[in-house]
Amino acid sequence: MFPVSYQTTLRAHLNESQYLTLQLLLLLLQAHRQVKLSILASVFPQPIQYGSRKRNLQRFLVLPQLSIKVLWFPLIKYWIRQEQTGRGLNREHRRRLKKLKHQKYGYWIVAIDRTQWKSRNVFMVSIIWGTHALPLYWEVLDHEGNSDLKTQKRLLKAVLHLFKNYPVLVLGDREFHSPKFADWLESKGVYFALRQKKDLHFLSCVG
């Protein structure tokens, strides 16, 4: 059973059949720990031939409703709001949250990364909470190698509005050490820590 907040968001965009299909898929993912469509189709509880189940799942997974911004962003906004206010949390979690707010730096930490996985070039934006990283936004780039400044700004901008009322610190590795990118983050009022190349030197002007 989905939490009430999940049910509200999902039912607003999916019909009953689509909602049930999503529930079953998530149950199968947890039970079988597999993301291969062929395996999921083989165990999907639908009284039709295997080939038909596979085609049905393929059509389901490309539904326009199953987009990050439509389904995932509202859930992330709700989660952030709950964490920030402490509503719906147990006593221990509220204690940890209260401690976080009274620390010298009380911003949300967002990490950006790009990974070449086989033939796929994936750009990922995640939120860091404790020892966990929760995916916020991701995209498969249409080229190999590093991302450019235009892509970095576009993908990160899609996430920053989720934290419109909260301070944010962006973490990035050496791919994102561009001064232009740093200037853009500063113009958005965003803190940042971007890893620099080993041979980089800084000069300071005095007077």
C-alpha positions in Angstrom: 0.0 0.0 0.0 1.4 3.4 -1.0 1.5 6.2 1.6 -1.5 8.6 1.4 0.7 11.3 -0.1 1.8 8.9 -2.9 -1.7 7.7 -3.6 -3.0 11.3 -3.9 -0.3 12.2 -6.5 -0.5 9.0 -8.5 -4.3 8.8 -8.7 -4.4 12.4 -9.9 -2.5 11.3 -13.1 -3.2 7.6 -13.5 -6.4 5.7 -14.1 -7.2 2.7 -12.0 -5.6 0.2 -14.3 -2.4 2.2 -14.6 -2.3 2.7 -10.9 -2.7 -1.0 -10.2 0.0 -1.9 -12.8 2.4 0.5 -11.1 1.7 -1.1 -7.7 2.3 -4.6 -9.0 5.5 -3.5 -10.8 6.9 -2.0 -7.6 6.0 -5.2 -5.6 7.8 -7.4 -8.2 10.8 -5.1 -8.2 11.1 -5.5 -4.5 10.4 -9.3 -4.5 12.6 -10.3 -7.4 15.2 -7.5 -7.3 15.2 -7.3 -11.1 14.6 -4.5 -13.6 14.8 -6.6 -16.8 11.5 -6.3 -18.6 11.7 -9.9 -19.8 11.8 -11.2 -16.2 9.2 -8.8 -14.9 6.9 -9.8 -17.8 7.4 -13.5 -17.0 6.2 -13.0 -13.4 3.6 -10.3 -13.9 0.2 -11.6 -12.6 -1.9 -11.1 -15.8 -3.8 -14.0 -17.4 -2.5 -13.5 -20.9 0.4 -14.9 -23.0 4.0 -13.8 -22.1 4.5 -11.8 -25.3 1.3 -9.9 -24.6 2.3 -9.1 -21.0 5.7 -7.9 -22.2 4.1 -5.6 -24.9 1.6 -4.3 -22.3 4.4 -3.4 -19.9 6.4 -1.7 -22.7 3.4 0.5 -23.5 2.9 1.3 -19.9 6.5 2.3 -19.2 6.4 4.9 -22.0 3.2 6.6 -20.8 3.7 10.4 -20.8 2.2 10.5 -17.3 5.2 8.5 -16.0 7.6 11.5 -16.1 9.9 12.8 -13.4 8.3 16.2 -13.3 4.7 15.0 -13.3 4.9 12.2 -10.7 8.3 12.4 -8.9 8.6 16.2 -8.3 5.4 16.5 -6.3 6.4 13.6 -4.0 9.9 15.2 -3.5 8.3 18.6 -2.7 6.0 16.9 -0.1 9.0 15.0 1.4 11.1 18.1 1.7 8.2 20.0 3.3 7.7 17.2 5.8 11.4 17.0 6.7 11.7 20.7 7.0 8.7 21.1 9.3 9.1 17.8 11.2 5.5 16.8 10.5 4.8 13.1 10.3 8.1 12.2 11.8 8.8 10.1 14.9 10.5 11.5 18.0 14.1 10.4 17.1 13.8 11.8 13.5 12.5 15.1 14.9 15.4 15.3 17.3 17.9 14.8 14.4 16.1 17.4 12.3 16.1 19.9 15.1 19.9 19.3 15.6 20.4 19.9 11.9 18.6 23.2 11.9 20.8 24.5 14.8 24.0 23.6 13.1 26.1 26.4 11.6 25.3 25.3 8.0 21.7 24.3 7.6 21.3 23.9 3.9 20.1 21.0 1.7 22.9 19.3 -0.1 22.5 18.5 -3.8 25.0 16.4 -5.6 25.5 16.4 -9.4 27.3 13.7 -11.3 27.6 12.2 -14.8 28.4 8.5 -15.4 29.2 6.6 -18.5 27.3 3.3 -18.0 28.0 1.0 -21.0 26.6 2.9 -24.0 24.5 5.3 -21.8 25.7 8.6 -20.6 23.7 9.5 -17.5 23.5 12.8 -15.8 22.2 12.6 -12.3 21.1 15.1 -9.7 20.6 13.7 -6.1 19.8 15.0 -2.7 22.1 14.0 0.2 20.4 13.1 3.5 22.6 11.5 6.1 24.4 8.6 4.5 21.9 8.2 1.6 21.5 9.8 -1.8 18.0 10.2 -3.2 17.7 10.7 -7.0 15.9 14.0 -7.9 16.4 14.3 -11.6 18.2 12.3 -14.3 18.6 12.3 -18.0 20.4 10.1 -20.6 22.5 12.4 -22.7 22.7 12.0 -26.4 26.5 12.0 -26.6 29.5 10.5 -24.9 31.9 12.3 -22.5 31.5 15.4 -20.4 28.4 17.5 -20.2 28.6 21.2 -21.3 27.6 24.3 -19.4 24.3 24.6 -21.1 23.3 21.1 -20.2 24.5 21.5 -16.6 22.4 24.7 -16.1 19.3 23.2 -17.7 19.3 20.0 -15.6 20.1 21.7 -12.4 17.6 24.5 -12.9 14.9 21.8 -13.1 15.7 20.8 -9.5 16.5 24.1 -7.8 12.9 25.3 -7.8 12.1 22.3 -5.5 14.1 24.2 -2.9 12.8 27.6 -3.6 12.4 28.6 0.0 15.5 26.8 1.4 19.3 27.3 1.2 21.1 24.8 -1.1 24.7 23.6 -1.4 25.6 22.0 -4.7 28.5 19.4 -4.8 30.2 18.5 -8.0 33.4 16.8 -9.1 36.1 18.1 -11.5 33.8 18.0 -14.5 31.8 20.9 -13.0 34.7 23.1 -11.9 34.0 25.7 -14.6 34.2 29.4 -13.3 31.1 30.2 -15.5 29.1 27.4 -13.8 30.2 28.7 -10.4 29.2 32.3 -11.4 25.8 31.0 -12.5 25.2 29.2 -9.2 26.2 32.3 -7.3 23.8 34.3 -9.3 21.0 31.9 -8.2 22.0 32.3 -4.6 23.2 28.7 -4.4 26.2 27.7 -2.3 28.6 25.3 -4.1 31.7 23.1 -3.5 33.2 22.0 -6.8 36.3 19.8 -6.9 39.2 21.4 -8.6 42.0 19.8 -10.7 45.2 18.9 -8.9 47.3 21.3 -10.9 44.9 24.3 -10.4 46.4 27.3 -8.7 44.6 30.3 -7.2 45.9 33.9 -7.2 44.6 36.5 -4.8 44.9 40.2 -5.3 45.9 42.3 -2.3 45.1 46.0 -2.1 
